[in-house]
């Protein structure tokens, strides 16, 4: 069985465990998922400075990674390309994987997330990947992201309002819920929106599965 490291660029081991569980559900036993947590940096990346520090933290993990592929599970893809060069094996960030899925067929998409301090860097990432013209906007909740994530019902309501605005007012044809631990919220949005809802970690699992030649993943 092929193994995949899910690298959490945040320093929260609880978040790593949550994201590994999401990844394993998506892999359905066809990939072995191993979680690795950044040794230094922010517990929850919410600013450009913290994202820059996460780049160094992710690269510092390279000597201990022995898996067949790597998912960088932070919505900003810190060090994803550089890590791929160092390791000489497939590495994908969850922002890249989800944007590729959202833009499929030339769809115009929006991102809803909890980190206003990263909106500019998210747009830059879309442009870097060649999707800048398809990204309509990055809509973010306001206030402390960590506090909002501690209230799942409040988080779901806030992201749903942003997603409805993106579809009804901006014409988005797909919505990315931008964040590794937000897959459960993403699933709840499917009940109220008619456009595809893109979950970053499952899309990253599909991406590496195809690269590694795992035929049973969608």
C-alpha positions as CSV (number, residue, x, y, z in Angstrom):
1,X,0.0,0.0,0.0
2,X,1.2,3.5,-0.9
3,X,1.8,5.9,2.1
4,X,1.0,9.6,2.2
5,X,2.2,12.1,4.8
6,X,-0.4,14.7,5.7
7,X,1.8,17.6,6.9
8,X,0.0,20.0,9.2
9,X,1.8,23.4,8.9
10,X,0.0,24.5,12.1
11,X,1.4,23.3,15.4
12,X,-1.8,21.9,16.7
13,X,-1.6,18.1,17.0
14,X,-5.4,17.9,17.6
15,X,-5.9,19.6,14.2
16,X,-3.5,17.1,12.7
17,X,-5.5,14.2,14.1
18,X,-8.8,15.7,12.8
19,X,-7.3,16.2,9.3
20,X,-5.8,12.7,9.2
21,X,-9.3,11.3,10.0
22,X,-10.8,13.3,7.1
23,X,-8.0,12.0,4.8
24,X,-8.4,8.4,5.8
25,X,-12.2,8.6,5.2
26,X,-11.5,9.9,1.7
27,X,-8.7,7.3,1.0
28,X,-11.1,4.5,1.9
29,X,-8.3,2.1,2.8
30,X,-6.4,2.5,-0.5
31,X,-3.8,4.8,1.0
32,X,-2.0,4.7,4.3
33,X,-2.2,8.2,5.8
34,X,0.5,9.4,8.3
35,X,0.1,12.7,10.1
36,X,3.0,15.0,10.8
37,X,2.8,18.3,12.7
38,X,5.0,21.3,12.4
39,X,7.5,21.7,15.2
40,X,7.3,25.5,15.4
41,X,5.1,28.3,14.1
42,X,1.5,29.2,14.8
43,X,-1.1,27.0,16.3
44,X,-3.5,28.3,13.7
45,X,-2.1,30.2,10.7
46,X,-4.1,33.4,10.2
47,X,-1.6,35.9,8.9
48,X,1.0,36.3,6.1
49,X,3.9,36.4,8.6
50,X,2.6,33.1,10.1
51,X,2.3,31.6,6.6
52,X,5.9,32.6,5.8
53,X,7.1,31.0,9.1
54,X,5.1,27.8,8.2
55,X,7.2,27.6,5.0
56,X,10.3,27.1,7.1
57,X,8.5,24.8,9.5
58,X,7.3,22.5,6.7
59,X,10.8,22.4,5.0
60,X,12.3,21.5,8.4
61,X,10.2,18.3,8.4
62,X,11.8,17.0,5.2
63,X,14.4,14.7,6.8
64,X,11.7,12.7,8.6
65,X,9.4,12.2,5.6
66,X,9.7,8.7,4.1
67,X,6.3,8.4,2.4
68,X,5.4,8.0,-1.3
69,X,3.7,11.3,-1.5
70,X,2.9,14.4,0.7
71,X,-0.1,16.6,1.3
72,X,0.7,20.0,2.8
73,X,-2.5,20.6,4.7
74,X,-2.6,24.4,5.2
75,X,-4.6,26.6,2.9
76,X,-1.7,28.6,1.4
77,X,0.4,25.6,0.5
78,X,3.5,26.7,2.4
79,X,6.7,25.2,0.9
80,X,4.7,22.7,-1.3
81,X,6.9,23.1,-4.4
82,X,10.1,23.4,-2.5
83,X,9.4,20.3,-0.5
84,X,8.7,18.4,-3.7
85,X,12.1,19.3,-5.0
86,X,13.9,18.4,-1.8
87,X,12.1,15.0,-1.5
88,X,11.9,14.3,-5.2
89,X,8.4,12.8,-4.9
90,X,4.8,14.1,-5.3
91,X,3.8,16.9,-3.0
92,X,0.5,18.8,-3.3
93,X,-1.0,21.6,-1.2
94,X,-4.7,21.5,-0.3
95,X,-5.2,24.9,-1.9
96,X,-3.8,23.7,-5.2
97,X,-5.8,20.4,-5.2
98,X,-9.0,22.2,-4.4
99,X,-8.5,25.0,-7.0
100,X,-7.8,22.4,-9.6
101,X,-11.0,20.7,-8.8
102,X,-13.1,23.9,-8.6
103,X,-11.8,25.2,-11.9
104,X,-12.4,22.0,-13.8
105,X,-14.2,22.7,-17.1
106,X,-13.4,26.4,-16.8
107,X,-15.8,27.0,-13.8
108,X,-15.6,30.3,-12.0
109,X,-15.2,29.7,-8.3
110,X,-15.1,31.5,-5.0
111,X,-13.4,30.6,-1.7
112,X,-15.0,30.9,1.7
113,X,-12.8,30.8,4.7
114,X,-12.1,32.0,8.2
115,X,-8.8,33.9,7.7
116,X,-9.1,37.5,6.3
117,X,-5.4,38.0,6.9
118,X,-4.6,35.4,4.2
119,X,-7.0,36.6,1.5
120,X,-4.3,38.3,-0.5
121,X,-2.0,35.4,-0.4
122,X,-4.8,33.0,-1.5
123,X,-5.4,35.2,-4.5
124,X,-1.7,35.1,-5.3
125,X,-1.7,31.3,-5.0
126,X,-4.6,31.1,-7.5
127,X,-2.7,33.4,-10.0
128,X,0.5,31.3,-9.5
129,X,-1.4,28.1,-10.4
130,X,-3.0,29.8,-13.5
131,X,-6.5,30.1,-12.0
132,X,-6.4,33.8,-11.2
133,X,-9.0,34.6,-13.9
134,X,-11.4,32.0,-12.6
135,X,-11.3,33.0,-8.9
136,X,-14.1,35.4,-8.4
137,X,-13.3,36.3,-4.8
138,X,-12.1,35.1,-1.4
139,X,-14.8,35.8,1.1
140,X,-13.9,35.6,4.8
141,X,-15.5,35.6,8.2
142,X,-14.6,38.4,10.5
143,X,-13.1,38.2,14.0
144,X,-10.9,35.6,15.7
145,X,-10.7,32.5,13.5
146,X,-9.8,30.2,16.4
147,X,-12.8,31.3,18.4
148,X,-15.1,30.9,15.5
149,X,-13.9,27.4,14.8
150,X,-14.7,26.4,18.4
151,X,-18.4,27.0,17.6
152,X,-19.3,24.6,14.8
153,X,-22.8,25.9,14.4
154,X,-21.7,29.5,14.3
155,X,-19.0,28.6,11.8
156,X,-21.3,26.7,9.6
157,X,-23.8,29.6,9.6
158,X,-21.2,32.2,8.7
159,X,-19.6,30.2,5.9
160,X,-23.1,29.4,4.5
161,X,-23.9,33.1,4.3
162,X,-20.7,33.8,2.5
163,X,-21.3,30.9,0.1
164,X,-24.8,32.0,-0.7
165,X,-23.5,35.5,-1.4
166,X,-20.8,34.1,-3.7
167,X,-23.4,32.1,-5.7
168,X,-26.3,34.6,-5.7
169,X,-24.5,37.9,-6.1
170,X,-21.1,37.0,-7.6
171,X,-22.1,34.1,-9.9
172,X,-19.8,31.5,-8.5
173,X,-20.1,28.1,-10.2
174,X,-18.3,26.2,-7.4
175,X,-17.3,27.0,-3.8
176,X,-14.1,26.0,-2.1
177,X,-14.4,25.8,1.7
178,X,-10.8,27.0,2.3
179,X,-9.3,25.1,5.2
180,X,-8.2,21.6,6.1
181,X,-10.3,21.1,9.2
182,X,-13.5,22.5,7.6
183,X,-14.6,19.4,5.6
184,X,-17.5,18.7,8.0
185,X,-18.8,22.3,7.4
186,X,-18.4,21.8,3.7
187,X,-20.6,18.8,3.7
188,X,-23.3,20.7,5.5
189,X,-23.3,23.4,2.8
190,X,-24.3,20.9,0.2
191,X,-27.8,20.8,1.7
192,X,-28.4,24.5,0.9
193,X,-26.3,25.2,-2.3
194,X,-26.8,23.9,-5.8
195,X,-23.2,24.4,-7.0
196,X,-20.4,22.0,-6.3
197,X,-18.8,22.3,-2.8
198,X,-15.1,21.6,-2.9
199,X,-13.4,20.0,0.2
200,X,-9.6,20.6,0.2
201,X,-8.4,17.4,1.9
202,X,-10.5,15.0,0.0
203,X,-9.4,16.7,-3.3
204,X,-5.8,16.4,-2.2
205,X,-6.3,12.6,-1.6
206,X,-7.8,12.2,-5.0
207,X,-4.9,14.1,-6.6
208,X,-2.1,12.1,-4.9
209,X,-4.1,8.9,-5.5
210,X,-4.1,9.5,-9.3
211,X,-0.4,10.5,-9.2
212,X,0.5,7.3,-7.4
213,X,-1.7,5.2,-9.7
214,X,-4.3,4.1,-7.1
215,X,-7.2,3.2,-9.5
216,X,-10.0,2.8,-6.9
217,X,-10.0,6.5,-5.8
218,X,-12.4,8.9,-7.8
